Amino acid sequence: MTSLQEWRQKGGMHDWHDYRIFVIDSAQHDAAAAQKPVLVLIHGYPTSSWDFSPMWADLCRTFRVVAMDMLGFGFSSKPHRHHYHIAEQADLVEFVLASAGVTQCHLFAHDYGDTVAQELLARDLDHTPSRYLSVALLNGGLFPETHRARPIQRWMAGPLGPVLALFASRGRLLSSFSAVFGEHTKPDAPTLEAVWQLISEHDGLRVLGPLLTYIAERRQHRARWVQALTSARMPLALINGSADPVSGAHMVARFREVVGTQHFIRELPGIGHYPQLEAIADVLAAYQVFTQGCGVTG
């Protein structure tokens, strides 16, 4: 497992509007990466790009890999008097791509990042040619009707959420985090400590509630974001932990109903909400099969 200090050293801070954004780009440390296809990683709530660190080295063998901590997450700025919304996070991803000189790329997203990816795909429907060569999605709330928010998320999403979050204990937050993992793939102590540090960075407890506006946004923009999947012009993959109580097997069933069965779908029995931390080899193997089917070789 890559430590947070090591992860921080791999990346750097970029100015975006009045904020500082943590960005990591494998091309900064590998000149040969510039000749590889670009893969962009988009993380979930409430952590950061570090969630993909166990897969980083393997992905870099095939891709130039770019990731960022979105606004309000990880090492990036966490303004607490701020209205967070998915469109702004999509703007941030587009800024990072433009800054890196990337015009086309593959996307690999998780959780909150899935919704950001859906917004990017919705914008892409009006763009010719498509910016995105393939899109892979890990567990996330692709459909608001199948998203089963945790109790702690429901009360933090309410009007008193910002105040209540300040008094949330380390134990309660990490217990809720562990509860979405598979029965036999629970996070170990170093992982839990890293998650706590990522949440706590820059007084991050203050923004846990405001960031949850994405739950209401998923309902508000359901038609737009579901159409982004049903009208996607590139190969889609869904790699999903079936034991996830939030977006597990029930969400995959809905994906088949709404989006179709023509896409790459890989279900991981016994795995929870964080496949990239719980079943690293299985996720990498599934993703390799998917990308090889898209013509990507490494």
C-alpha positions as CSV (number, residue, x, y, z in Angstrom):
1,M,0.0,0.0,0.0
2,T,1.4,3.4,-1.0
3,S,1.6,5.7,2.0
4,L,0.0,9.2,1.8
5,Q,3.4,10.8,2.0
6,E,4.6,8.8,-1.0
7,W,1.4,9.6,-2.9
8,R,1.7,13.3,-2.2
9,Q,5.3,13.2,-3.4
10,K,4.2,11.7,-6.7
11,G,2.0,14.7,-7.5
12,G,1.9,18.5,-7.2
13,M,-0.4,21.4,-6.6
14,H,-2.1,23.3,-9.4
15,D,-3.9,26.6,-9.2
16,W,-7.6,26.6,-10.3
17,H,-9.6,29.7,-9.7
18,D,-8.9,30.6,-6.0
19,Y,-8.1,27.0,-5.1
20,R,-5.2,24.6,-4.9
21,I,-5.8,21.2,-6.6
22,F,-3.6,18.1,-6.1
23,V,-2.8,16.5,-9.4
24,I,-0.7,13.4,-10.2
25,D,0.5,12.6,-13.7
26,S,2.7,9.6,-14.4
27,A,4.4,11.6,-17.2
28,Q,6.1,13.8,-14.6
29,H,8.3,10.8,-13.6
30,D,8.3,8.8,-16.8
31,A,9.3,10.3,-20.1
32,A,8.0,7.3,-22.0
33,A,4.5,7.9,-20.6
34,A,4.0,10.7,-23.2
35,Q,3.8,8.0,-25.9
36,K,1.1,6.0,-24.1
37,P,-2.7,6.4,-24.2
38,V,-4.0,8.6,-21.4
39,L,-6.1,7.2,-18.6
40,V,-7.9,9.6,-16.2
41,L,-8.9,8.3,-12.7
42,I,-11.8,10.0,-10.9
43,H,-12.2,9.1,-7.2
44,G,-15.2,8.8,-4.9
45,Y,-16.6,10.2,-1.7
46,P,-15.2,10.9,0.9
47,T,-11.6,10.1,0.1
48,S,-9.3,10.9,-2.9
49,S,-7.2,9.8,-5.8
50,W,-5.2,7.7,-3.3
51,D,-7.9,5.1,-3.5
52,F,-6.4,4.1,-6.8
53,S,-2.8,3.9,-5.5
54,P,-2.8,0.0,-5.2
55,M,-3.4,-0.1,-9.0
56,W,-1.2,2.8,-10.0
57,A,2.0,1.0,-11.0
58,D,0.1,-1.7,-13.0
59,L,-2.0,0.9,-14.9
60,C,1.2,3.0,-15.7
61,R,2.6,0.0,-17.6
62,T,0.0,0.6,-20.3
63,F,-1.1,4.2,-19.8
64,R,-0.1,7.7,-19.0
65,V,-2.2,7.9,-15.9
66,V,-3.6,11.2,-14.6
67,A,-5.6,11.7,-11.4
68,M,-6.6,14.6,-9.2
69,D,-8.2,15.2,-5.8
70,M,-11.4,17.0,-6.6
71,L,-12.4,20.2,-4.8
72,G,-13.2,19.4,-1.2
73,F,-11.3,16.1,-1.2
74,G,-7.9,14.8,-0.2
75,F,-5.0,17.2,-0.5
76,S,-6.9,19.8,-2.5
77,S,-8.5,22.9,-1.1
78,K,-11.7,22.4,1.0
79,P,-13.6,25.7,1.1
80,H,-16.3,25.3,3.7
81,R,-18.5,28.3,2.6
82,H,-18.9,26.8,-0.9
83,H,-21.8,25.3,-2.9
84,Y,-20.3,22.0,-4.2
85,H,-21.8,20.6,-7.3
86,I,-21.0,17.9,-9.9
87,A,-20.8,20.3,-12.8
88,E,-18.0,22.2,-11.1
89,Q,-16.1,19.0,-10.5
90,A,-16.5,18.1,-14.2
91,D,-15.1,21.6,-15.0
92,L,-12.1,20.7,-12.8
93,V,-11.5,17.5,-14.6
94,E,-11.6,19.3,-17.9
95,F,-9.2,21.9,-16.6
96,V,-6.7,19.2,-15.5
97,L,-6.9,17.6,-19.0
98,A,-6.4,20.9,-20.8
99,S,-3.5,21.7,-18.5
100,A,-1.9,18.3,-19.3
101,G,-2.5,18.8,-23.1
102,V,-4.9,15.9,-23.2
103,T,-7.5,15.9,-26.0
104,Q,-8.6,12.3,-25.8
105,C,-8.4,9.8,-23.0
106,H,-9.9,6.8,-21.2
107,L,-11.9,7.3,-18.0
108,F,-11.9,5.1,-14.9
109,A,-14.2,6.3,-12.1
110,H,-15.6,5.2,-8.8
111,D,-18.6,6.3,-6.6
112,Y,-18.9,10.1,-6.7
113,G,-16.5,10.0,-9.6
114,D,-19.0,7.9,-11.6
115,T,-21.4,10.8,-11.4
116,V,-18.7,13.3,-12.5
117,A,-18.0,10.9,-15.4
118,Q,-21.7,10.9,-16.3
119,E,-21.7,14.7,-16.5
120,L,-18.5,14.6,-18.7
121,L,-20.2,12.1,-21.0
122,A,-23.4,14.2,-21.2
123,R,-21.3,17.1,-22.4
124,D,-19.4,14.9,-24.8
125,L,-22.6,14.0,-26.6
126,D,-22.3,17.4,-28.4
127,H,-18.6,17.0,-29.1
128,T,-17.2,15.4,-32.3
129,P,-15.1,13.4,-32.2
130,S,-15.7,12.0,-28.7
131,R,-13.1,13.0,-26.1
132,Y,-13.4,9.7,-24.3
133,L,-12.2,6.5,-25.9
134,S,-13.6,4.2,-23.2
135,V,-15.2,4.5,-19.8
136,A,-14.9,2.1,-16.9
137,L,-17.1,2.5,-13.8
138,L,-16.6,0.9,-10.3
139,N,-19.4,0.9,-7.7
140,G,-21.4,4.1,-7.7
141,G,-24.9,5.6,-7.8
142,L,-25.5,5.5,-11.5
143,F,-29.3,5.6,-10.8
144,P,-30.7,7.5,-7.9
145,E,-33.4,4.8,-7.5
146,T,-30.8,2.2,-6.6
147,H,-28.5,4.3,-4.5
148,R,-28.8,3.2,-0.8
149,A,-27.1,6.0,1.1
150,R,-25.6,5.1,4.5
151,P,-27.4,6.5,7.6
152,I,-24.5,8.8,8.4
153,Q,-24.7,10.2,4.8
154,R,-28.4,10.9,5.2
155,W,-28.1,12.9,8.3
156,M,-25.0,14.8,7.1
157,A,-26.9,15.7,3.9
158,G,-29.6,17.5,6.0
159,P,-29.6,21.1,7.0
160,L,-27.7,20.5,10.2
161,G,-25.1,18.3,8.4
162,P,-22.2,20.8,8.4
163,V,-22.6,21.2,12.2
164,L,-23.2,17.5,12.9
165,A,-20.2,16.5,10.8
166,L,-17.9,18.6,13.1
167,F,-18.8,16.4,16.0
168,A,-18.6,13.1,14.1
169,S,-16.1,10.9,15.8
170,R,-13.2,9.2,14.1
171,G,-14.6,5.8,15.2
172,R,-18.1,6.5,13.8
173,L,-16.9,7.7,10.5
174,L,-14.5,4.9,10.0
175,S,-17.0,2.3,11.1
176,S,-19.4,3.6,8.4
177,F,-16.6,3.4,5.9
178,S,-15.8,-0.2,6.8
179,A,-19.4,-1.2,6.7
180,V,-19.5,-0.9,2.9
181,F,-16.7,-3.3,2.4
182,G,-17.1,-7.1,1.9
183,E,-17.3,-9.3,4.9
184,H,-13.9,-10.8,4.3
185,T,-12.2,-7.8,2.7
186,K,-12.5,-5.2,5.5
187,P,-9.9,-2.3,5.4
188,D,-6.9,-2.8,7.7
189,A,-5.6,-0.3,10.3
190,P,-3.2,1.5,7.9
191,T,-5.9,2.0,5.3
192,L,-8.3,3.3,8.0
193,E,-5.7,5.7,9.3
194,A,-5.0,7.0,5.7
195,V,-8.7,7.5,5.1
196,W,-9.0,9.5,8.3
197,Q,-6.0,11.7,7.4
198,L,-7.5,12.3,3.9
199,I,-10.8,13.3,5.4
200,S,-9.2,15.5,8.1
201,E,-6.8,17.3,5.8
202,H,-7.5,21.1,5.7
203,D,-10.3,20.7,8.3
204,G,-12.1,18.5,5.9
205,L,-14.8,17.5,8.4
206,R,-16.4,20.8,7.7
207,V,-17.2,19.9,4.0
208,L,-18.4,16.3,4.4
209,G,-22.0,17.6,4.6
210,P,-21.8,20.2,1.8
211,L,-20.2,17.6,-0.6
212,L,-23.3,15.4,-0.2
213,T,-25.4,17.7,-2.4
214,Y,-24.6,15.2,-5.1
215,I,-27.3,12.9,-3.7
216,A,-30.0,15.4,-4.5
217,E,-28.3,16.3,-7.8
218,R,-28.5,12.7,-8.9
219,R,-32.3,12.9,-8.6
220,Q,-32.5,16.4,-10.2
221,H,-30.3,15.4,-13.2
222,R,-31.3,11.8,-13.6
223,A,-32.5,12.1,-17.2
224,R,-29.3,13.8,-18.3
225,W,-27.0,11.5,-16.5
226,V,-28.7,8.3,-17.5
227,Q,-28.9,9.4,-21.1
228,A,-25.1,9.9,-20.9
229,L,-24.8,6.2,-20.5
230,T,-27.6,5.0,-22.8
231,S,-26.3,7.3,-25.6
232,A,-22.5,6.8,-25.0
233,R,-20.5,6.5,-28.1
234,M,-17.6,4.6,-26.6
235,P,-17.2,1.2,-24.9
236,L,-18.5,1.1,-21.3
237,A,-17.4,-1.2,-18.5
238,L,-19.0,-1.8,-15.2
239,I,-16.8,-3.6,-12.7
240,N,-18.7,-4.0,-9.5
241,G,-18.5,-5.4,-6.0
242,S,-21.7,-7.4,-5.6
243,A,-21.7,-7.3,-1.7
244,D,-21.8,-3.5,-1.6
245,P,-24.9,-2.4,0.4
246,V,-24.8,1.0,-1.4
247,S,-24.4,0.2,-5.1
248,G,-24.0,-3.6,-5.3
249,A,-25.7,-6.3,-7.2
250,H,-29.0,-4.4,-7.2
251,M,-27.4,-1.5,-9.1
252,V,-25.9,-3.9,-11.7
253,A,-29.3,-5.4,-12.3
254,R,-30.7,-1.9,-12.9
255,F,-27.7,-1.1,-15.3
256,R,-28.7,-4.2,-17.4
257,E,-32.3,-3.1,-17.5
258,V,-31.7,0.6,-18.3
259,V,-28.4,0.7,-20.2
260,G,-28.3,-2.8,-21.6
261,T,-26.3,-6.0,-21.6
262,Q,-24.1,-5.2,-24.6
263,H,-21.5,-3.6,-22.4
264,F,-18.6,-5.2,-20.5
265,I,-20.0,-6.2,-17.0
266,R,-17.9,-7.9,-14.4
267,E,-19.5,-8.7,-11.0
268,L,-17.1,-9.5,-8.1
269,P,-18.9,-11.8,-5.5
270,G,-18.1,-11.0,-1.9
271,I,-16.6,-7.6,-2.7
272,G,-18.0,-4.4,-1.4
273,H,-18.0,-0.7,-2.4
274,Y,-14.2,-0.3,-2.9
275,P,-13.1,-3.0,-5.4
276,Q,-9.9,-1.1,-6.1
277,L,-8.9,-1.6,-2.4
278,E,-10.6,-5.0,-1.8
279,A,-9.9,-7.0,-4.9
280,I,-7.0,-5.3,-6.7
281,A,-5.9,-8.2,-8.9
282,D,-9.5,-9.0,-9.9
283,V,-10.2,-5.4,-10.9
284,L,-6.9,-5.1,-12.9
285,A,-7.6,-8.4,-14.7
286,A,-11.2,-7.3,-15.6
287,Y,-10.0,-3.9,-16.7
288,Q,-7.3,-5.4,-18.9
289,V,-9.8,-7.7,-20.6
290,F,-12.0,-4.7,-21.2
291,T,-9.3,-2.4,-22.6
292,Q,-7.8,-5.1,-24.8
293,G,-11.3,-5.5,-26.3
294,C,-11.1,-1.7,-27.0
295,G,-7.8,-2.2,-28.8
296,V,-5.5,-1.0,-26.0
297,T,-2.4,-3.1,-25.6
298,G,0.5,-2.7,-23.2
